[in-house]
Amino acid sequence: MAYRLISLLIGYAFGCIPTAYIVGYLKERIDIREHGSGNMGTTNTIRVLGFSMGAIVFACDFLKSFLAFVTAANIFRAYGGGIPPLPGLYAGLGAVLGHNFPFFMKFKGGRGIASTLGILLVLDWRAALVAYLVMALVIFISRYMSLASLVMALTLPFLFGFFGLGMEVTIIGAALTAMAFLRHRDNIGRLVKGTEPKLSFKKKKAS
């Protein structure tokens, strides 16, 4: 139905807000894409600008999908009781797409993990809690943010199915998983080679 496409576009508009770029420019007058890994996301912001700036980027990227979900869900409230999941979920998917591929930043964005976590919280708190705990546990054990992100993403379709959220929701969960793996393909290669840097909360000097 048309609400799917409209919700995707609503989410994409939210997702295109380049949080890391804005924070990098306001804090150090730098283009975050030219430093560290070049990724416009939380981990690279922590490495280049420090933990506090990374936390701001994470919160804003989290909120992009959260607010996109709530906006679309309320616009299309007729499609279900309370907050209907499908319009919101398509908007969340759109927000991840916008974050990863913002059209006015030459489609060079982030990897969409914080925005994916934002979707989970408003979609189903039980799935969110499990996914957050899995991600935190992998970070604690390995200190590889990329590995934690991939493991968390891999759980999504299983969690959506386990908690009975419906086939279409589960398929979208699988799409989010696939997108996370696509965006982390370089990280996967480095993990295999043992050259992936571990997460550090120390700021690296921007050059």
N, C-alpha and C positions, 0 to 999 in steps of 0.2 A: 504493500500500500504506500501511498504518497508520504505518509508520516515518517516512514523509514528514511527516505531521501532527505526530507526536510530536517529531521533530527540529526542526520549525519552532517548536514551543512551548518546547523546551529553549533554542533560540537566542534566542527572544524574551525569555525570562527573563534571560538574560545581557545582552542588549542594553538592557534597561530600566534597568540601573544608570546613574544620571545623573552620569557622571564630572565633566563641566564644572560642574554645579551644586554637587557636593560640594567640588570644588577652590575654586570661587568663594566658597562659604560659609566654608570653613576658612581660606582665605587672607585675605579682606577682609570677611567677613560680608555678602556681597552675593548677590543672585539674578542669575546671569549672564544670564538671559533678559530682564532689565530694563536691560541695558547693551549698548553697541555695536549689533550687528545683531540681538541677541536670540537668536542661534543658540547651541545648546549643543554647540559643536564646537571643534576645535583653533584655527581661524583667529580666531574671535571671542575665544577665551581669550587668544591672543597679543596681540590688539589691546587688550584690557581689562586683562589681568593680567601680560603680558610673556611673553617666549619660554620661560623655564624652566617656568612653569605650563602654557603651551600644550604643551610637550613631554611633560609628565606626562599631560595629557589625551589627547594623541595616543597615547601608549604604552598607556594603559588602554583606550581605545576600540579600538585595534588588537588588544589581548589579548582583549577581549570576544568577538569573532568567532573568533579563533584557538582559544580554549579551548572555545567552544561547538562548533566543528567537531570538535575532538579528542574531546570528551565524547560527542557523538552517534555519531561514527565508532567509538568503542570499545564503546559500548553495543550497536550494531548490527553488530558485527564479522562476523557470519555472512553479511552481504550482500556480502562481497567479501574478497579476500586483502589482508593488511596492514591499512592504514587505508582502508576503503571510502569512495569519494568522495561518493556520493549522500547518505547520511544526514548526513555532515559538512557538505556543501554546503547542504543544506536548513537545517541548524542555523545556518550562517553567514548565509544569507538571512534567517532569523528574527532573528538578532542585529542585522542592519542595520535590519530593520523595527522592532525594539524600540528601537534607538538613535534612529531617526527619529521614531517615534510611541510614546513611553513612556506607558502608560495612566495611571500615577499622577502624571504631570507634565502632565496635560491634553493629551496627545498632541503636545506641543510639544518636539521634540528637536533633533537635529542633522541633518546631511546625509549621514552614513553613509560618508564616503570613507575615513577611517582604518579603520573596521570592514571595508570592502570590501578594503582592502589586507591586512588580517589574514587574510581568507579565501584570498587568492591565495598567500600564503607556504606555507600548509599544503596547499593543493590541488595546486599544480604550481610548483616553483621556477623553471622556465623562463619560464612565463607571468608569474610575479611579477617576475622580473628585468626583462623587457621593459617591463612596465607601470610599474615603479618608475623605470626610466630615462626613459621617455617623459614621465612626470609631472615628474621633476626637470629635464629639458631645457626643458619649457614654462615651468616656474617661473623657471628661470635666464634664459630669453630675455625673457619677458613680465612676470614678477613678479606675475602674476594667479593666485592660488591657485585661484579658481573655474574659470578657463579650463583650468588644468592638470588639475584634477579631472575636468572634462567630457571632455577629450581622452583621459585615462587610461580613464575609464569607457567611452568609445566603442570602445576597442580590445578590450574583454573578450570579446564573442562571437567576434570574429575570432581572437583568441589561443587561445581554447578550441577552436575548430574547427581551427585550424592545427596545434595540438599533439595533435590526435586524442583529445580528452577525452570525446567522445560527444555525441550530439544533445541529450540531456536536460541535460547540463552546459552546453552552448552556449546552450540556451534560458534556463537560469537566469542565465547571463552576460548575455543580452539583457535579462532582467528587472532585473538590477542596474544596467545601463546606463540603462534607462527610469526607474528610481527616482532615479538620480543627476540626470538631466535634470529630472525633476519637482521635486525638492527645490532645484534651482538655477535655477528659472524666473525668480525676481527678479534673480538675478545675470546671467542671460542678457540680460534687458532692459537692465540697466545696462551690460553689455559692448557691446551694440549702440549705446547712446547715448553711450558713452565716459565714463560716470560711475562705473564700478566702481573702488573703491579698490584700489591695488596693495598687495602684501604688505609689511608693515614689521615689523621685530622690536622696535620701540620700544613700550613700554607706554604706553597712554593712561590718563589719570586717570579712574577710575570715578566717575561722578556719581550 
